[in-house]
Amino acid sequence: MQRYIIKRIFQSLIVILGITVIVFIIVHLTGDPLDLLLPPEAGLEEREIFRHELGLDKPLYVQYFEFLKNISQGDFGQSFRHQTSAFSLVIGALPATIELTAAAMILSIIIALPIGILSAIRPRSFLDRLGMTFALIGQSIPVYWAGLMLILLFAVTLGWLPSGGRGGISNIILPAITLGLFSTAAIARFTRSSMLDVLDEDYIRTARIKGLSEHIVILKHALKNAAIPILTITSLQFGRMLSGAVITETIFSWPGVGRIAVQAIYNRDFPVVQTAVLVTSVIFVIINLLVDIMYMYLDPRIKYD
C-alpha cells in the first residue's frame, strides 16, 4: 500500500509539472500584458524598461524555469495588475470557491443518489423514466443558460433570492444549483447503472432468500458494492466543479478563484492565472489520490502491484 501511494504521488507530481508547462505556454500566447498595463502614448523606451522590470524580455524557456524555481520556494510571483502576491490573491478567494463547490456537491449527492437508487429498483417504470429524463435534461442544459434562467425566475421575477454576491444561505442557493446541475444528472445515471449491475448478482438474491428486509439489501449489500464507480464519478465531478466554477462565479458575481482567474486573463496577469490553475490542479490531484486510497477500504479484493 505504501509503495502504491508513493507511486501515485510521483505520478501526480508529473501531472502537475505537465500542467505548468501547458498553462505557462498558453497564457503567454494570449498577448502582451504591456498593452493593458501601460497607456497607449507610452514610448518604446518606457515599454522596454517596464518589460525588463517584469522579466518579460527573457526567452520563454528561461521565464518558465524561473517560474518553477520560484514556486518551489513558495514564490508564485507578483500580480501585474494588483502589485501584490499572486498566491495571496488566489488563496484569499479559495474559501469562496470551496464553499460553493461543497454546497453544489452536497446538493448533487442528496438529489442524485435517491434518483439513481429508485430508478434501479424499479427499472423501466414511470419513476425510472422520470429520473432519467431529469438526468438527460441536466446534462444537456448549458451552465450559463441555467444560471441566467434561475436569476430571471427566482431573483428578477419572483424576487425570492438575490441575483449574486456572497453572503448568507440565500446567496448560495442559485449558484449551487447551477454548478451542481450537470453533476447531479451524471451521478444519478452512474448510480442507476452501477446499482443495476449489482442487483443482478447472486449474493443479492441470496440475501433476499435469507429474508433480509429490502432496505438492508439495497443499502448494505447493493449500494456498498456499487460504491466504487459512484465514488469515482463523484470525485471527478467534484474536481470538475472546483476547476469549472468559472462560469458560475462570473454569472453570480461570486468572489472565488474562477472569477479572479477570468479577470486575470482579461488583464493578461500571467502570475495570477498560473497560480489559480496550479492551485486548483493540486487540489484536484489530491482528491483523486484520496479516492484511490479509499478504493482499498471499500473493496478489500482490490490489490495494487
C-alpha positions, 0 to 999 in steps of 0.5 A: 500500500505504501509503495502504491501511494508513493507511486501515485504521488510521483505520478501526480507530481508529473501531472502537475509539472505537465500542467505548468508547462501547458498553462505557462505556454498558453497564457503567454500566447494570449498577448502582451500584458504591456498593452493593458498595463501601460497607456497607449502614448507610452514610448518604446523606451518606457515599454522596454524598461517596464518589460525588463522590470517584469522579466518579460524580455527573457526567452520563454524557456528561461521565464518558465524555469524561473517560474518553477524555481520560484514556486518551489520556494513558495514564490508564485510571483507578483500580480501585474495588475494588483502589485501584490502576491499572486498566491495571496490573491488566489488563496484569499478567494479559495474559501469562496470557491470551496464553499460553493463547490461543497454546497453544489456537491452536497446538493448533487449527492442528496438529489442524485443518489435517491434518483439513481437508487429508485430508478434501479429498483424499479427499472423501466417504470414511470419513476425510472423514466422520470429520473432519467429524463431529469438526468438527460435534461441536466446534462444537456442544459448549458451552465450559463443558460441555467444560471441566467434562467434561475436569476430571471425566475427566482431573483428578477421575477419572483424576487425570492433570492438575490441575483449574486454576491456572497453572503448568507444561505440565500446567496448560495442557493442559485449558484449551487444549483447551477454548478451542481446541475450537470453533476447531479444528472451524471451521478444519478445515471452512474448510480442507476447503472452501477446499482443495476449491475449489482442487483443482478448478482447472486449474493443479492438474491441470496440475501433476499432468500435469507429474508433480509428486509429490502432496505438492508439489501439495497443499502448494505449489500447493493449500494456498498458494492456499487460504491466504487464507480459512484465514488469515482464519478463523484470525485471527478465531478467534484474536481470538475466543479472546483476547476469549472466554477468559472462560469458560475462565479462570473454569472453570480458575481461570486468572489472565488478563484474562477472569477479572479482567474477570468479577470486575470486573463482579461488583464493578461496577469500571467502570475495570477492565472498560473497560480489559480490553475496550479492551485486548483490542479493540486487540489484536484490531484489530491482528491483523486489520490484520496479516492484511490486510497479509499478504493482499498477500504471499500473493496478489500479484493482490490490489490495494487502491484 
